[in-house]
Amino acid sequence: MKVRHAEDEFNGAVGVGIAETSADVRVAKHSCEKRADTAGTTGCRDRSAFHGHVPRTDVAGCQNCTVEQLRVRKPRHRSGSWPRTRSLNAPSPVQQFGPCGRIMKNSAMVITVQDPASQRLTWYKNPLSVLVIKKVRDMSVLPPFIQLVRWLIQEKSMIVFVEHSVMEDTMLTSNSGFMEIREKLKSFQDGKDDLTDKIDFIICLGGDGTLLYASLLFQKSVPPIMAFHLGSLGFLTPFKFDNFQQQVTNVLEGHAALTLRSRLRCIIVRKNEDKEKPPLNLLVLNEVVIDRGPSPYLSNIDLFLDGKHITSVQGDGLIVSTPTGSTAYAVAAGASMIHPSVPAIMVTPICPHSLSFRPIVVPAGVELKIMVSPDSRNTAWVSFDGRSRQEIFHGDSLRVTTSIYSVPSICAQDQITDWFDSLAECLHWNVRKRQKHFEELSDLTHSKYDDALDSTSKDNYLLTTD
């Protein structure tokens, strides 16, 4: 499938163009390629234009069709059961609108991208190094961690990186199994060591926080991430640790589907800061949150979209999230849940002082600018995936766009199955008692109906006797 997108590499802006697939335009097999679909038309219709029947005016009639064929044939319309491919992109719209309207093509802003449903992992060279991130302050993760690291070193001959704090963890240093492999591990310190081009593969052991931490470590290109569910919620961790050897081997051999989870590029531009000093620039996987902080006053925040003032937010704050983050803080604030393959940015108010301020979804290619309103009584605070909390003053601005550096999350099955399994298991989405069908209620219904008839007959009898 070919889908044309326009992308601004500096801001990571993505604009959806026109998509065409062989499944979108189907030519039915028939002895004649031209047909009269409706009565009262003198011309034939082109069968390939199934999105909209366009009369053929270049011929007065169909030379290949007999009178009987023209009389018997009926119009063919697309139904809800029309065959579709397993595409995550929407069907291609027709490029012509009515007799005259048409989409203007701009080849300078068009590139070809792959359909998300067909995204699968491949290695152009064998991965040699792996970063293992485990959940902190959880003793239950230690045995799986030691078992995995030993297997990667001894069986797969891989270079294993761990955090420096892991090497000094007293719960691990007292374990004889860990001490046997400790000298073969490589460590790094967050904020000091650069892991760019050193890590080929990432394995997370724990909950969603381990994957968020992996996203924080790589502020540009991110290696493929395989996340095992050993934490509390595990919405982003689809793999079970049982039989991890076979699962990791399959991934290392390139047998895995990918979900590309978009991230937001967040830049804070200070009003009174040195122009030569680079602004704070962070990529977030879940959301960026702007709130009132410790102030007792309402937040008063101006929201701009591509330079146009959209609204002013008066309330506790604002959440700007990715589709991945839509099932985190945003859904708790009343937003909808969006599949991670949908190119979008969610804007969700936190306890707005307005009954009509509902969450909105905007295209992934726009740039959002957030500022403290000039008449605001207080400043605002901003946090990025729950970290790096900063204060925003009057005149400062926060600019948010979609980054070109997504997080390649490895699927246990595929993009659709993993997501709905997480909704069901972690959030208990749409869990309720089933309504009973009529057969189960028949006896109860008849007994109540008979009782009602008996009581009615008794009342009538009393009335007549009186």
Helices and strands as residue ranges (DSSP letters): E 2-8, E 13-20, E 34-35, E 45-46, H 67-72, E 96-97, E 101-102, G 107-109, E 111-113, G 116-118, E 129-134, G 139-141, H 142-154, E 159-163, H 164-167, H 170-173, H 176-181, G 182-184, E 186-188, E 201-206, H 208-217, E 225-229, H 244-252, E 258-261, E 264-269, E 280-284, E 287-291, E 299-305, E 308-321, G 324-327, H 329-332, E 344-352, E 360-363, E 368-372, E 380-384, E 387-392, E 397-402, E 407-410, H 415-426, H 438-465
